[in-house]
Structures are given as C-alpha cells and as structure tokens.
Amino acid sequence: MIFLQDMHVVVFGTFDLLHAGHIYMLKEARALGLRLTIILAQDGCVRIIKGAYPVHNQMERKELLEHIDLVDA
C-alpha cells in the first residue's frame, strides 16, 4: 500500500523574482510527500515560454532555491 507521505513530489517552474506565492506553493507540494524536488526552467526555455529572459539567470535562481528548507533537491 502506498501512502501520500511516501511519495516523491516534483514541481517545475521558473521561480524568477521569488515571492510568497512560490513559498506557499512549495509548502503545499511538500505536504504531499516525503521529498520535494524542483525542476528549474532553463533561461532559454523561459524566453520561449514567457517571451523574455528571466531577471535572474538560472544559476542565481538555483542558488536562491537551495536556501529554502522545504526543498530536497
């Protein structure tokens, strides 16, 4: 039997200009499972999807996300 607490949750996003809505979403995602992994959109992908490059490049966005205790990987 699989319980929600045993699940590995994965979210995808840009996470540019990190704000309270991002943190809320990460808290909600984290509550769904044992581990939370973020797949971070690459700069070129962000440009295609949103029509402009992000304010912070992907390395800066990765650095910010690594300092959020909710995130495992």
N, C-alpha and C positions, 0 to 999 in steps of 0.2 A: 504494500500500500504506500502511495506517495502522498506526503503531506506538503502543504504550501511552504512550511518552514524549511523544507529540504531543497527547495527549488533555487536554481541559479538564475537571477534576473538580469537581463541585458537591456540597456537603453541606448538609443542613438540620438545624437544631437550636435548642434554647433557649439552651444554654450559660450557664445561670444557676449561680452558685457554681462557676466554672471549676475543674476538678480534673485530676489526672494522667490519668485515663481519657479526658478530652476531648483532651488533648495527644497521647496515644497514637493515638487515632482520627484526628486531623488529620495526624499523621506518616504513618500508613498510607495515608490518602487522598492525601496529597501525593506519595507514592512511586508512585502510579498514573498520574500525568500531569505535564504541563508547568506547568499553572496550577491553583490551588485557590481556589475561590470558596465563601463561606459564605452561605447564605440564613438569616437570623436571624428566628426566630419573634417576631411582634409580641406585646406584652403581653396583648391581648385573646384572641389565639389560644392563648397559654399557659394562660390561665384556663379556656378551654373544654376544652382537652386534659387539663390536669393538675388542674383543679378549684380552682386558686388562682393569684393573680398571682405572678410571679417575685419573688425577693428584690431583685434589681437590675432596674431598668427597662430597656427596650430600648436607650436611648441609652447607659447605663452598660455594658451587655453589649457593645454595638458598640465602645465605647471600649476595653474590655479586649481584644477580638479583634483590633483594629487594631494592637496591640502584639506580636502573635505573628508572627514572621518567616515561618512556614510559609504564611501566608495572603496571597493576592494581591489579593483583593477581597471 
